[in-house]
Amino acid sequence: MPTFLLEVGTEELPASFVDGAIAQWRDRIPTSLTEAFIEPAAVEIYGTPRRLAVLLHNLPSQQPDRSEDIKGPPVRAAYKDGQPTKAAEGFARKQEVSLEDLEIRDTEKGEFVFVRKQISGRPTAEILTELIPQWIFKLEGKRFMRWGDGDVRFPRPIRWLVALLDDTVLPLTITSGSDVVTSDRHSAGHRVLHPDPVSINNASDYLDSLRNASIEVTPQRRRETIIEGIHRCAAEVGGTADIPEDLLAEVVQLVEYPTAVLGKFDDDFLILPPEVITTVMVSHQRYFPVLNTENLQELLPYFITISNGDPAKSDLIAAGNERVIRARLADGEFFYKADSEQPLETLVPQLESITFQEDLGTVKDKVDRFTAVAKQLSQALNLSESEQAKIERACYLCKADLVSQMVYEFPELQGVMGEKYARVSGEDEAVCRAIFEHYLPRGAEDSLPQTLTGQLVGLSDRLDTLVSIFGLGLLPSGSSDPFALRRAANAVVSIIWAAELELNLNQFLQQGVETFKTAHPQASPELLQQLQEFFLQRLQTLLQDDRGIDYDLVNGVLGDDDPDYAERALADVLDTRDRAEFLQKIRQDGTLDIIYEIVNRSARLAKKGTLSTQDLNPETVVKPELFESPAEQGFYDALLGLLPRTEAAQQERNYSQLIEGLVEIAPTVREFFDGENSVLVMAEDEAVKANRLNLLGLLRNHARVLADFGAIVKNG
């Protein structure tokens, strides 16, 4: 059975596109082949900076013959008075069958005309020539370009095509204006090590042919070679390589024949903060740092680069890289010394020259706003004057490094350099640390701030951003979130959860909206509601995705379109988290199943009554003198016994007491509904009916202290 090779040769592709294209082809190519009835035994996808390739092993030589049922017009349109209409004739003509071949079949939407066609399988080569352009030009990615004078779009110009079915070239042509690329068997080898074209005799020879031309097309093998080389170079100087995963993934797609090269820089540069050195190496030069094996926090004066050149010239490559990094580190040294000569606070006035957002003023204006928010947070937590002073000082200084020479040159170091410069300026250690921590978390996998000062500065900064940007009507939509508001709201909730901060988020949103509307009277009257709904969505996502809580249990604590639950969820996000996790626990241990039916049955009937959802005490809303059955008295007595447990659960946020009480009351409630002394809740006597509905409403209300059980789905 034949093997097929497609190689699309290009100018150097962006590393991120290569990764994405490989992933897309792994998904799409097998699917398209299955749909075309030509499934291979194996599909292998390859990629380098200059090519994307697919090998299909053991393809059938042609599609199998098959029958296919084709649906036509409805019978009422196809026949009139038993005779075929023009609709039937047209359908038969289009399908190249006679009217006698049409069949009438009953479907869910009525009777339709069908025809069963026998379809002869087409040659695989013919099908592939139709599919290949779709594989190439349906790839998605950023920054597609046109080249030459044509309209074809791709991340980089396409320079050659290899299309071989075993040893036969499949005819393919890509035309972009005056540029025409025609398929053949000629690929390109390594630019330096094998500049001559590579002739591939047979599709099955692909990997060997390219390796003989110093091209490794398998990303995983390049990755393994790179890691092995990095470790070998680090061991030569008695160090340990730092291999950031993002950098490694990028470098794998930047080279076709990787060689690890060890370089050195002057020891004198080690006086620089290590973050400066590693930023220069990793972010700007794509070098791998070398650490002291005895102390992994300490850098050694070496770096490792991955060359795509001639391994025999590694010394020259190292020397060139050393010149580059020496110049970059010298710049860093100059910036660091210049910035350190003045106290950090002297930079703060310069923040007035940086616009935060056109309608929101400067960064200095923003600092003033979130300093006021930080004061509110500090007061809500009853912090000491000393703690409050540190928080305000950290707010004042936390953006100052944005106007430093170092951060201007290396924006990735914002916050990092602020901490360094604050320490050099003699600021309190809590203030120094908070300047860095207030940016945390910078992404989904990043750590959270560990100090209270850093936590509150970070919260106040993000709350100001959220209220202000929402206030301008710049809400996130779909995948568009230019101000990273989802990440900001996620961080607010995550920080509160991790630090166990007793903060009423709803209160601070209200205060923020009031302050914003004072300065911007034209703000939407729905601003507060928009922010509340946004945070409820973030809570839902964090509870489900990060905490692994079942979706219906999350709905139970956030409420199913229930304003009371929404208000409560935002007023105490710690309690919201605890209730969700507790519900997950009692679902897993089976306790939820014991009480589910009685709570929901009670809640459904209680809707027919008028009892407020806030009432818990049976003595104030139930009249024992109206009881007609011992089951009612038993229910009443059980609710009296449940009351102190529920009140304790509310005060202590210990919902085990409430659930234990509901489990104990369950048999009594079942007796009320279905036992020997059961009652008809909807009694003819209105007073008796209302009394019984109040009993059920009380049970519902006790359960509501934990969750809206109506939003929870029954197991099984």
WOQUI-V242146 format. One record per residue. RES is the residue in three letters. NEAR is the number of other C-alpha atoms within 12 Angstrom. Layout:
# WOQUI-V242146
res=(RES | RES)
near=(NEAR | NEAR)
This chain:
# WOQUI-V242146
res=(MET | PRO | THR | PHE | LEU | LEU | GLU | VAL | GLY | THR | GLU | GLU | LEU | PRO | ALA | SER | PHE | VAL | ASP | GLY | ALA | ILE | ALA | GLN | TRP | ARG | ASP | ARG | ILE | PRO | THR | SER | LEU | THR | GLU | ALA | PHE | ILE | GLU | PRO | ALA | ALA | VAL | GLU | ILE | TYR | GLY | THR | PRO | ARG | ARG | LEU | ALA | VAL | LEU | LEU | HIS | ASN | LEU | PRO | SER | GLN | GLN | PRO | ASP | ARG | SER | GLU | ASP | ILE | LYS | GLY | PRO | PRO | VAL | ARG | ALA | ALA | TYR | LYS | ASP | GLY | GLN | PRO | THR | LYS | ALA | ALA | GLU | GLY | PHE | ALA | ARG | LYS | GLN | GLU | VAL | SER | LEU | GLU | ASP | LEU | GLU | ILE | ARG | ASP | THR | GLU | LYS | GLY | GLU | PHE | VAL | PHE | VAL | ARG | LYS | GLN | ILE | SER | GLY | ARG | PRO | THR | ALA | GLU | ILE | LEU | THR | GLU | LEU | ILE | PRO | GLN | TRP | ILE | PHE | LYS | LEU | GLU | GLY | LYS | ARG | PHE | MET | ARG | TRP | GLY | ASP | GLY | ASP | VAL | ARG | PHE | PRO | ARG | PRO | ILE | ARG | TRP | LEU | VAL | ALA | LEU | LEU | ASP | ASP | THR | VAL | LEU | PRO | LEU | THR | ILE | THR | SER | GLY | SER | ASP | VAL | VAL | THR | SER | ASP | ARG | HIS | SER | ALA | GLY | HIS | ARG | VAL | LEU | HIS | PRO | ASP | PRO | VAL | SER | ILE | ASN | ASN | ALA | SER | ASP | TYR | LEU | ASP | SER | LEU | ARG | ASN | ALA | SER | ILE | GLU | VAL | THR | PRO | GLN | ARG | ARG | ARG | GLU | THR | ILE | ILE | GLU | GLY | ILE | HIS | ARG | CYS | ALA | ALA | GLU | VAL | GLY | GLY | THR | ALA | ASP | ILE | PRO | GLU | ASP | LEU | LEU | ALA | GLU | VAL | VAL | GLN | LEU | VAL | GLU | TYR | PRO | THR | ALA | VAL | LEU | GLY | LYS | PHE | ASP | ASP | ASP | PHE | LEU | ILE | LEU | PRO | PRO | GLU | VAL | ILE | THR | THR | VAL | MET | VAL | SER | HIS | GLN | ARG | TYR | PHE | PRO | VAL | LEU | ASN | THR | GLU | ASN | LEU | GLN | GLU | LEU | LEU | PRO | TYR | PHE | ILE | THR | ILE | SER | ASN | GLY | ASP | PRO | ALA | LYS | SER | ASP | LEU | ILE | ALA | ALA | GLY | ASN | GLU | ARG | VAL | ILE | ARG | ALA | ARG | LEU | ALA | ASP | GLY | GLU | PHE | PHE | TYR | LYS | ALA | ASP | SER | GLU | GLN | PRO | LEU | GLU | THR | LEU | VAL | PRO | GLN | LEU | GLU | SER | ILE | THR | PHE | GLN | GLU | ASP | LEU | GLY | THR | VAL | LYS | ASP | LYS | VAL | ASP | ARG | PHE | THR | ALA | VAL | ALA | LYS | GLN | LEU | SER | GLN | ALA | LEU | ASN | LEU | SER | GLU | SER | GLU | GLN | ALA | LYS | ILE | GLU | ARG | ALA | CYS | TYR | LEU | CYS | LYS | ALA | ASP | LEU | VAL | SER | GLN | MET | VAL | TYR | GLU | PHE | PRO | GLU | LEU | GLN | GLY | VAL | MET | GLY | GLU | LYS | TYR | ALA | ARG | VAL | SER | GLY | GLU | ASP | GLU | ALA | VAL | CYS | ARG | ALA | ILE | PHE | GLU | HIS | TYR | LEU | PRO | ARG | GLY | ALA | GLU | ASP | SER | LEU | PRO | GLN | THR | LEU | THR | GLY | GLN | LEU | VAL | GLY | LEU | SER | ASP | ARG | LEU | ASP | THR | LEU | VAL | SER | ILE | PHE | GLY | LEU | GLY | LEU | LEU | PRO | SER | GLY | SER | SER | ASP | PRO | PHE | ALA | LEU | ARG | ARG | ALA | ALA | ASN | ALA | VAL | VAL | SER | ILE | ILE | TRP | ALA | ALA | GLU | LEU | GLU | LEU | ASN | LEU | ASN | GLN | PHE | LEU | GLN | GLN | GLY | VAL | GLU | THR | PHE | LYS | THR | ALA | HIS | PRO | GLN | ALA | SER | PRO | GLU | LEU | LEU | GLN | GLN | LEU | GLN | GLU | PHE | PHE | LEU | GLN | ARG | LEU | GLN | THR | LEU | LEU | GLN | ASP | ASP | ARG | GLY | ILE | ASP | TYR | ASP | LEU | VAL | ASN | GLY | VAL | LEU | GLY | ASP | ASP | ASP | PRO | ASP | TYR | ALA | GLU | ARG | ALA | LEU | ALA | ASP | VAL | LEU | ASP | THR | ARG | ASP | ARG | ALA | GLU | PHE | LEU | GLN | LYS | ILE | ARG | GLN | ASP | GLY | THR | LEU | ASP | ILE | ILE | TYR | GLU | ILE | VAL | ASN | ARG | SER | ALA | ARG | LEU | ALA | LYS | LYS | GLY | THR | LEU | SER | THR | GLN | ASP | LEU | ASN | PRO | GLU | THR | VAL | VAL | LYS | PRO | GLU | LEU | PHE | GLU | SER | PRO | ALA | GLU | GLN | GLY | PHE | TYR | ASP | ALA | LEU | LEU | GLY | LEU | LEU | PRO | ARG | THR | GLU | ALA | ALA | GLN | GLN | GLU | ARG | ASN | TYR | SER | GLN | LEU | ILE | GLU | GLY | LEU | VAL | GLU | ILE | ALA | PRO | THR | VAL | ARG | GLU | PHE | PHE | ASP | GLY | GLU | ASN | SER | VAL | LEU | VAL | MET | ALA | GLU | ASP | GLU | ALA | VAL | LYS | ALA | ASN | ARG | LEU | ASN | LEU | LEU | GLY | LEU | LEU | ARG | ASN | HIS | ALA | ARG | VAL | LEU | ALA | ASP | PHE | GLY | ALA | ILE | VAL | LYS | ASN | GLY)
near=(19 | 28 | 33 | 43 | 44 | 49 | 43 | 45 | 38 | 29 | 23 | 27 | 34 | 29 | 32 | 28 | 32 | 40 | 33 | 26 | 37 | 34 | 23 | 26 | 34 | 27 | 19 | 25 | 36 | 29 | 19 | 24 | 31 | 21 | 14 | 28 | 26 | 36 | 30 | 29 | 19 | 22 | 30 | 32 | 36 | 40 | 45 | 46 | 41 | 38 | 47 | 46 | 43 | 42 | 38 | 36 | 27 | 24 | 32 | 29 | 25 | 25 | 25 | 20 | 16 | 16 | 13 | 14 | 20 | 25 | 25 | 29 | 29 | 27 | 29 | 20 | 23 | 29 | 23 | 14 | 10 | 11 | 16 | 25 | 21 | 17 | 23 | 35 | 25 | 20 | 30 | 29 | 18 | 17 | 24 | 19 | 21 | 19 | 26 | 18 | 22 | 32 | 29 | 26 | 21 | 14 | 14 | 8 | 10 | 14 | 20 | 27 | 33 | 29 | 29 | 24 | 22 | 17 | 17 | 14 | 20 | 21 | 22 | 30 | 31 | 20 | 28 | 36 | 26 | 21 | 26 | 35 | 23 | 19 | 30 | 34 | 21 | 19 | 28 | 24 | 24 | 18 | 14 | 20 | 20 | 19 | 23 | 18 | 15 | 18 | 17 | 26 | 26 | 32 | 32 | 29 | 31 | 36 | 31 | 32 | 38 | 45 | 43 | 38 | 40 | 29 | 22 | 23 | 30 | 29 | 24 | 29 | 24 | 31 | 25 | 22 | 15 | 13 | 20 | 21 | 25 | 23 | 30 | 33 | 35 | 31 | 40 | 38 | 32 | 31 | 24 | 20 | 24 | 22 | 14 | 17 | 23 | 28 | 25 | 34 | 25 | 27 | 36 | 28 | 23 | 41 | 31 | 21 | 27 | 36 | 25 | 23 | 27 | 31 | 37 | 38 | 43 | 35 | 35 | 22 | 24 | 36 | 32 | 22 | 26 | 38 | 33 | 22 | 27 | 38 | 29 | 22 | 31 | 34 | 22 | 19 | 23 | 20 | 30 | 30 | 37 | 33 | 32 | 22 | 15 | 18 | 30 | 34 | 26 | 31 | 44 | 40 | 41 | 38 | 41 | 45 | 40 | 39 | 37 | 40 | 39 | 38 | 37 | 35 | 31 | 21 | 15 | 16 | 29 | 25 | 22 | 30 | 30 | 29 | 31 | 38 | 45 | 40 | 33 | 35 | 39 | 31 | 25 | 21 | 27 | 31 | 38 | 45 | 43 | 42 | 31 | 21 | 18 | 13 | 13 | 16 | 19 | 25 | 35 | 36 | 34 | 41 | 44 | 49 | 47 | 42 | 36 | 32 | 28 | 25 | 22 | 16 | 18 | 24 | 21 | 18 | 26 | 31 | 20 | 21 | 29 | 30 | 19 | 23 | 37 | 30 | 21 | 28 | 37 | 26 | 24 | 36 | 28 | 22 | 27 | 34 | 21 | 17 | 31 | 29 | 19 | 21 | 23 | 37 | 31 | 22 | 30 | 31 | 23 | 22 | 28 | 21 | 18 | 24 | 18 | 23 | 19 | 14 | 19 | 26 | 20 | 22 | 34 | 30 | 31 | 36 | 38 | 30 | 32 | 39 | 35 | 31 | 39 | 41 | 33 | 30 | 38 | 32 | 21 | 20 | 20 | 16 | 21 | 14 | 14 | 16 | 27 | 31 | 23 | 34 | 45 | 36 | 37 | 48 | 48 | 39 | 45 | 51 | 51 | 44 | 44 | 38 | 34 | 38 | 29 | 40 | 28 | 21 | 26 | 32 | 22 | 25 | 35 | 33 | 38 | 35 | 45 | 47 | 38 | 39 | 45 | 38 | 25 | 23 | 24 | 18 | 26 | 25 | 24 | 35 | 41 | 39 | 38 | 42 | 48 | 42 | 38 | 45 | 39 | 36 | 29 | 23 | 16 | 19 | 12 | 15 | 19 | 32 | 32 | 25 | 29 | 34 | 40 | 40 | 43 | 51 | 52 | 48 | 48 | 44 | 45 | 42 | 46 | 40 | 39 | 42 | 45 | 40 | 36 | 40 | 35 | 28 | 22 | 25 | 26 | 23 | 15 | 8 | 11 | 12 | 17 | 15 | 23 | 24 | 31 | 35 | 32 | 36 | 41 | 35 | 40 | 45 | 46 | 37 | 39 | 35 | 28 | 22 | 24 | 21 | 29 | 24 | 31 | 27 | 39 | 28 | 26 | 36 | 41 | 27 | 23 | 37 | 36 | 22 | 24 | 34 | 23 | 13 | 18 | 23 | 15 | 14 | 24 | 23 | 19 | 18 | 33 | 32 | 23 | 27 | 40 | 33 | 26 | 31 | 37 | 39 | 25 | 30 | 41 | 36 | 27 | 31 | 36 | 24 | 17 | 19 | 22 | 20 | 31 | 29 | 27 | 28 | 40 | 42 | 35 | 38 | 49 | 46 | 32 | 22 | 17 | 22 | 18 | 22 | 32 | 34 | 28 | 30 | 41 | 40 | 29 | 31 | 39 | 30 | 35 | 41 | 40 | 30 | 39 | 38 | 30 | 32 | 39 | 30 | 22 | 26 | 26 | 16 | 12 | 18 | 25 | 33 | 27 | 26 | 35 | 34 | 28 | 35 | 41 | 32 | 26 | 36 | 32 | 22 | 29 | 31 | 22 | 20 | 28 | 21 | 29 | 25 | 26 | 19 | 28 | 34 | 31 | 34 | 20 | 17 | 27 | 32 | 23 | 25 | 16 | 21 | 29 | 24 | 24 | 22 | 30 | 38 | 29 | 28 | 41 | 39 | 22 | 32 | 39 | 27 | 26 | 32 | 31 | 21 | 31 | 34 | 26 | 20 | 27 | 23 | 15 | 16 | 23 | 21 | 33 | 28 | 28 | 37 | 39 | 23 | 31 | 41 | 29 | 23 | 33 | 34 | 23 | 30 | 41 | 30 | 24 | 34 | 30 | 18 | 18 | 13 | 21 | 23 | 28 | 25 | 34 | 21 | 17 | 12 | 15 | 14 | 22 | 26 | 28 | 29 | 38 | 46 | 39 | 41 | 49 | 46 | 41 | 44 | 52 | 40 | 36 | 44 | 50 | 40 | 41 | 45 | 45 | 38 | 39 | 32 | 27 | 32 | 21 | 20 | 18 | 6)
